[in-house]
Amino acid sequence: MSREQTIPVLDLKDFTSGSSQTQKKFVEDLGRALNDIGFFALENHGINPGLIDRAYGVCQKFFELSANTKQKYEDLTIKGQRGFTSFGREHAKDNPNPDLKEFWHVGRELKQGRTYPEPYPANLWPSEVSEFKPTMLELYEQLEACALSLLDACSLYIDEDRYFLRESATDGNSILRVIHYPPIPETANAASIRAAAHEDINLITLLCESTADGLELLQRDGQWRPIRSLRGQIIVDSGDMIQNLTNGLIKSTTHRVVNPDNSKDRRFSMPFFVHPKSSFDLSPRQNSIRRTGGKKLYPDITAGQYLDQRLNEIGLKAKK
């Protein structure tokens, strides 16, 4: 099997330290990739590869703890937005079959004495794995720095001020999800896969190089395209929020994680979901409406309303 990447590959240094012409080309290439297929791979992204390795090591230590121990960190009242979510609890929108995964959410770490734009829940940390907290917070910080640069490029592509999207996400509700796809249990629902076909909720997602392949995107022709997990690359995709904001100029693409050929194989991945502040207005921008035919195609809605609606649809909102 070829190990070449199957989606466009961009170099972040072209944008952060290149000439004005190189920066302009990066913006055009980014916009074309997100408009055509909704995905691209990113190199020279600034995330330390050794840190990614350490993060996978500590997350493996956590997920190998007993089910009773892990469930101490599952708080249904915060809609799965922090801490542990147990195996099979989440499902894709409009798909009743549970995904074959368990995961942990790390949000913005709240600093004492600092005012935030909304009352974020506090992070939960597993006392059984001492390295978990410092490692994940360092990774969160590096991923966010990369994400903000990419949002600058997205802002330029959609004809807005360079810092329009950066300002929306600064101190926003971005989340690092640490996912464990365990060996497929014999009792698993025959219709379930590791992550059923779905679109991401947020603005953009940065996916650290996973420990195995399995990610696929749905092409416009209806065929599934595998995306390679290659050393040194971050996979970037666009979510429903930026699609709404741009009236479809930037598209959100359906993707999934398929089951392995060997049911005993496990997989870890770490996506960073970039969210704006809940008050941010996702109503289609006039510049994007103009570039997409002149008719508004998506609703007026805030980021907080959008997120709450989707958490209910995917089963993470606590039942009353």
N, C-alpha and C positions, 0 to 999 in steps of 0.2 A: 504494500500500500504506500502511495506517495505521501511524504511528509511535508510537501509544499502547502502553503496556505491557500485556501479556496476563496478568500474574500480579499478586497483591496487592503493593502498594507501602507500605512502612513507613518511618518517619523515626526514626533512631537517637536524635536529640535528645529525642524523647518519652520515651525510657527513661533517658538519661544526665542530663538536666537538667529533665525535666518534673515536674509535681505527682505526688503519690502516686496519684491517680486516673488520670493520663495514663500513668504507668509501668505500672500494673495493666492498662490497656487495651492497651498495647504487648505485654505478656507474653501476653495472651489472643489478640491478633491474630497474633503470631508462632506460638503453639502451634496455632492454627486452620489457618494456612497450611501449617505443616510436617506437620500431621496429614492435612489434606485433599489436598494436592498435592505436598508436600515441597519447595516453592520459594517464595521471595518476592524482591522487589527492595527494596534499601535505599538511602535518600537521607540526606544529612548524616552520612555514615559516617566522616568524618575523614581519608580518604585524599586527599592532594593531587592534583588532576587534572593539574597540570603534571608531577608525579612519574610518574604513569601514562604520560603522553606520552613522557617521557624514557626510561622503561623499555622501551616498545615500540621506540623509536629504537635503543637499544643492542642489544636482542635481534635486530633486523633486521640490524644490522651483523654480529653473530655468525653468524646462520644463512646469511648470504651468503658466508661463508668457504668454502673448498674442502672437499670431503668428507674428504680426508686430514687436513686441519687439525682439523676438528671431531672426527674419530674419535680424535685424541690424548687427548681428554677423556672417552672412554667406558670406564668401568671395570666390567666384568661381575662382578667379585668382590663388589661392594657392591650388587648386585641393582638397579642403576639408581637408587639412592636419592640419588646426588649426581652432578653433571656431566651429560654428554650421553648421550642415547639416540637411536640412529640411526633413520632413516625405516623404517617398517614393522616394527619389532621388537616393539612392544606390540600385543596384541590384547585384545578384551573377554573377560571370563569366559564360557566355553562357546561362544565364537565363534572358529573357527580362522583366519578371514581377518584379515590384518593391517590395523591402522588406518593411514590415509594421513597420517601426521604424524611429526614429529621434535620432540624437546623437551630442555629442560635443567632439572635439579632443583637448587634452592638450599635447603639445610637450615639448622638453627640454627648460627650462627657461634660456634665454640668459643673461649672467652676463656681466656688463659693463667692458670693458678693457680686456676681455678674448678672446683668439683666438680659433675659432672652425674649424673643418676639412672641413666644407662646410657652405654656407650661409643659415642657417635654417630660416624659417619665424618666426616672433615673435608671441608669444601666444596672443590670444584675451581673454579678461576677462569681464564677465557681471557685469556692475556697479550696477545693480539692486539687486544682491545677494552678499553682501560684504564678506561673509565667503567662497565663491566659490574658489577664488584664493589660499588663504593660505591652505585650506583643501586639494585641489587637488595637490598642489605642495608637500605637506607632503606625501600624498599617493604615488605620482609618485616616490619620493625618496625611500620610503620603498620597493615598488615593484621592483625598479631597483636593489637595494641591493640584494634582493632575487634572481632576475633573473641572476645576475652576478655569484652567487654561483652555480646556476643550469647550467650555461654555462661552468663553470669549470668542472663539472661532465660530461657534454656532450663531452667536449674536450678529457677527459681521455677515455671515451667510444670509441671514434673514433680514438684512438691511435695518438693523437696530443699532443703537449705541453699543460700542464694544463691551461695556460692562453691564449691559441690561440683564442678561441671564446670571452673571456672576453675582450681582447684587441680590437677585431673587433667591439664590441658594446659600449665600453667606449667612451663617447661623440658622440654616434651614434644617429640615427633618431628615437629612440623609442617613442611610442605614447600611451597615456592613452585615451581610448575611453569610454565615459560615455553615455550609451544607455538607451533610454526610448522606451519601447514597449507599446503604449497606448491601450486602449480598441479598439477592431477591429471595424472600421467604417462600417456602412451599405453599403457605396459606394465602399468598397475595392474590388479590382480585385479578383474574385473567385479563381484564380490560385496563388495568393500571400499568403505567410506565413511570420512570423515575421523575419526570416532569412533563405533564401533558401539554399539548399545544396551547400557547398563551402569548400574550403581549405584556411587556413590562408596564407598570403603572406610571412611572416617574418621568423625569426629563431625559436623562441618559443613564446608562448602566456601564460600569467598568468591571469586567470579569477577569480576575487574576487567572493566570494559566492553571487550568484544572489538572488534577492528577491523572486523568484519562480522557480520551475522546468520548463522544456521546452527544454533544450539542449539535443540533441541526436547525437550519432556518428554512422557512417556507418561501420559495421563490414565486414570483408573479405568475409563472406558468403552471403552478400547482405542484411542482417537484420539490422534494426535500434536498437541501444541500448540506453536507456535513461541514462543520467548522473544526479545524485542527486546534489542538492544544499544544502550542509550540513554546519552547523555552524563550523567555525574553519578550514575549508579546502579551499585551492586554487586549482583550476583545471588547469593543465598544458598540453598544446598540442604542437606538433611540426608543423612547417610551411613549405611552399614550398622552401624557401631559404635554410634551413638546409637539406632538402631532395636533392636539387640540389648539394649542397656542398659535401654531403656524398654519392653521387651516389645511393641514395635509401637505404643506410644502416639504416638511420633514416627516417621514412616515414611520409608523410603528410596525415592526415586522413580527409575524407569528414565528415562534420557535419552540423547541422541545428538547428534552434529554431522553434518549432512547435507552432501553435496557441493553446490557452487554450480552455478547454471545455466550460468555461463561457466567452463569447466574451467581457464581460464588465470588465474582469480582466486586470490589467496592470502589467508590469514587468520592473524592472531596472537591468542592469548588467554593470560591469566595467572590460573589458579586457585590459590588458597591452601588447601591441604588441612590442616585442623586435627586433629592427632593427640594423644591423651593419651600419658602415659608408658607404656612397654611393660608395666610391671607392673600397670597399672590393670585392675581387675576389671570386665569388661563383663557379668557375669551380671545377668539382669533384676532390677531393684530392686523391693522389696516394694510400694512406693507405686504403681509403674507396673503391677505385676501386678494389684493391687486395681482399678485404673482400666480395665483391659483384660479384665475378666471373671473374674479370680481364678485363672487357670491359666497356668503358665509356658510360653511358646511358643518361647523361644529358648534356646540352650545356655549353659552356664557356660564362659567362655573369657576369657583375658586379651587386652589390646590387642596385645601382641607376638605371641602365637600367631595372632591373627586376621590381622594384617598379613602374617606370613610365609606363611600359607596362601594369601592372595590374590595375593601376588607370584608364587607358583608358578603359580597359575591363569591369570594374564594374561601370562605369558611373560617376566617380568623377573628371575626367580630364575635364577642361572647354572646351567647344566647341568653335572653332574659327569661 
